[in-house]
Amino acid sequence: MDTDGNGPPGFLQTQLCPVTGLPVMHRPEWTYTNPDTDYRVKVSVLEARVVLSQPSGYASLEDVKSAIGIIDRAVAEGVSAGSPYIQLEDYTRLKGVSFAGRKFFIDYLRTHRRILSVLFCGASPLFNMSIRLGRYIYSTGFPALITGDCAEGLRNARDMLRDMGPHEYVGKTGEPGPGLTPIPPGLDAKPEWNLQLGGFSVQYGVINGRVIHGVSTGFLEVRHVKDIMDMMDTVYAAMGSPQGPCYCLNGVLGVRGSTRKARHLYYNSVREWFSAHPGFRIYIFYGASRLLTAAIRMTSAFAPFSVRTAKDLESALQMVRQDRQTMAEGGPVSPEPGAETDRSFPLSIYVNELLHYLGSVDWEAGETSSGRPDDPSHPFLPVFDGIDLIKSDLYAVLEERNEVERSLVREKQFSESIMDHIPAGIAFLDSDFILRKYNRAYARFIEAYTTHAPEQCLGMSYFDYAPWGREQVEEWYKTVRDTGMANTRYNYRLTLEKEGKQVNTFWDRSVVPVRDASGKVDGILILTTDVTERKRAEENAERLKEQLKQAQKMESIGTLAGGIAHDFNNILSAIIGYTELSMVDLADDSTVKPNMEEVLGAGKRARELVKQILAFSRQGNPEMEPFHIEQVVNEALQLIRASLPATIDIRFQGRSEATVMGDSTQIHQILMNLCTNAGHAMEGGTGILTVEIVDEEVGHDEFAGDRQGMLPGRYVRIRIEDTGQGMTQEVIERIFEPYFTTKTKGRGTGMGLAVTHGIVKSHGGTITVESEPGKGSTFTVFLPTVEQRQAPASAVRVPIQRGDERVLLVDDEMSLVDMGKQMLEGLGYSVEPRTSSVEALELFRTDPGRFDLVITDMIMPNMTGLELSQRIMGIRQDIPIILCTGFSEMVTEVQAKALGINAFLIKPILKADLARTVREVLDSV
């Protein structure tokens, strides 16, 4: 029966079985499949009390272990916690189980505690034999039954559940036994009647004052017998003086076995006990395995008291009721069913039956031989079962040999399947270069590059169908065949006519000799691989390598530019600072003042040039704030229209609502540089300049070529296209280098595109170039966008303010210290200058309350300005500090403020900027 249902994974599927009407529950995870052994098992739970296992295919040891794991999971999830259940095994589609797998499953059943019964249905005769033999030899503690098919097994399971009714179940005391026993009515049990004997336990009780009831578990040894008999005396004494017949019942469904001496001693001890207690009539064993039942029956023939066996407790109690009724009616005690009335033991008959059976066994047949007794009470039945087991194992060996033959067939099919799934084309040619075998990839090669069908090429000479001439490969293949040496690598380009076009393809080919059993070369194996895509990937990798080299070169130049900027800013600081100080002392009508103003203007222009260098090197500190990109583009275009000839047609396309986080002045500079270059590229001052702005989403699949540095996300794309003279590839590779220019002398410095490149990278963007000589150029800038829509209002400038606080000024350049002192004292402040950071720290340590403000340079010997600031704050935490630098990779403004620095100034510093910053810092503390 199949219990598949529909539903998502993990959904507990429930439906009614059409045979029994029981609710059927199944989860998709209650199924296990092993494609290597063609084994599959599906587990379902019926009415929360029947676990149905449906295996198919051939089961190895690992398959059996996995199946048991699935069964345990179904029990845990589908059967009420602690409740006993019936195990139903549907072997209709099971082809076989390895010996190790069978043994593992038997051991699992023997040690399981909650199984009431195991029903095997739909099994083959060989499986039925193995099941019966396992049931006879191994004590499981529960009935193991064989039914015809799954439907019958389900009906039997339902009948068993109905017959059990609302019984409560208890486990045995001590070491839990493998089975569970119903509590009989009228049971009187005391805790002290429970024997725990180390490996063996007995739980005693008294039923209706006349029946001693015991349940035994474990392995019986000689040392246990005396304690058992003493406990029987104790229980009998507790019964008082019972009137009428008495009985002993012993449930041995949990007994695993015993030693020979223990059995002998127990038998004699029971004989003596019954002789001492004549009121006891019958000793009934129930729940015994077939082997133990046979042993008890054989022993009972010589016992001086009545010994019987029963299937279960209910059957034993029924025997007691029948015996009492017979006595009440005055009749004799009824004999045990199946036993000889005269208690004779026809040993010779049984031996003859056994010898006859041995002579008729067909050891190569799978089915059971004729002559096997059907009487379940036959005392030699386990011997017959042993013979059948040996016979079945021999048959299994023969089957394993057949399985080996079948495995060889499967391996051949498997190897052919592998051949067909290898992406390389494989072909076998005999010694005359006739095609004898090929795989699917080679068949596709024939179809794509020859005029033949693959099946037509079988039996043809390789040189008659191959898409290249015989002279190209004949000598090569003959060399491999004649020398027996493989040519493991041969690369070539094959130009083919495909769809009316010449197509270049690239191939790798290996030719390997194939030898027969004697070692003689009787053919060659050809491995052909289309490597066209790999060749193209290698070419792309070379292009990317060149781009990486260019990027590394730009990074090196940027690092150099940053170092130059630091020293140059210190020089400019002195030029600008002293110029401003000198101009304060000049009269308005002084003839020197205009000259000084020119010097100051040149210094400011030099300062802007340094900013451009830092922007190029991506090491500057642009003022990052959100702004609408379209507004900046429109403003730039207005200036461009005024600066370019009227004969150049400027066209603006597209729209963007995007907001960019950055320095709007620098973005403005990008547009001016690119548009100015475009105007210069259009000779004669005529042409079309197109500026396009659009929003664009960049995905993972666009990380290639010139966009390789971009992360996925939203960008604004600015495209500037001209109809000018264009550029060669050699020029394109150098256009972002500083001071590289193709313009005539006096028309360019070579810094415009270098600065543009640096600004774009500092904003997290990318710039690409497309150009061909005579076809114009297109520059495309990608800038990442942010969600913020409105830029903050511009800061309100305040006039220069003065003060009278005390300032500690530190800089390792004497000229800059002197200049700074004059500036600050000119603003009314008291200044204590130092050119050594170590001396400045000692001065501050001697009198921390002496100063209201510390202004320090960043780059200084012995101790940097940042280290000095941290030590000063360690002495006095509330002291305000201003950190100045021409350029530093060690700390940014954000990092400095995070460390407690109040302000961060970039050199060269104008007097107005210094005055404003000092006042803001002092007023904020």
TAZIQUI-V638645 format. One record per helix or strand of 2 or more residues. SS is the DSSP state (hx for helix, st for strand). FROM is the first residue (numbers start at 0). TO is the last residue. If there is no record, write none. Layout:
BEGIN
{{SS | FROM | TO} {SS | FROM | TO}}
END
This chain:
BEGIN
{{st | 12 | 15} {st | 22 | 25} {hx | 27 | 29} {st | 30 | 33} {st | 38 | 45} {st | 49 | 58} {hx | 60 | 77} {st | 84 | 96} {hx | 98 | 110} {st | 114 | 120} {hx | 124 | 136} {st | 142 | 146} {hx | 149 | 163} {st | 168 | 169} {st | 180 | 181} {st | 186 | 187} {hx | 190 | 192} {st | 193 | 195} {st | 199 | 206} {st | 210 | 219} {hx | 221 | 237} {st | 245 | 257} {hx | 259 | 275} {st | 279 | 285} {hx | 289 | 299} {st | 305 | 309} {hx | 312 | 327} {hx | 346 | 359} {hx | 380 | 420} {st | 424 | 429} {st | 433 | 437} {hx | 439 | 448} {hx | 453 | 456} {hx | 461 | 464} {hx | 469 | 482} {st | 486 | 497} {st | 500 | 514} {st | 520 | 529} {hx | 531 | 583} {hx | 590 | 615} {st | 624 | 627} {hx | 628 | 642} {st | 647 | 652} {st | 658 | 661} {hx | 663 | 680} {hx | 682 | 684} {st | 686 | 697} {hx | 699 | 701} {hx | 704 | 706} {st | 712 | 721} {hx | 728 | 731} {hx | 751 | 761} {st | 765 | 770} {st | 776 | 785} {st | 805 | 809} {hx | 813 | 825} {st | 829 | 833} {hx | 836 | 845} {hx | 847 | 849} {st | 852 | 856} {hx | 864 | 874} {st | 879 | 884} {hx | 892 | 897} {st | 902 | 905} {hx | 910 | 923}}
END
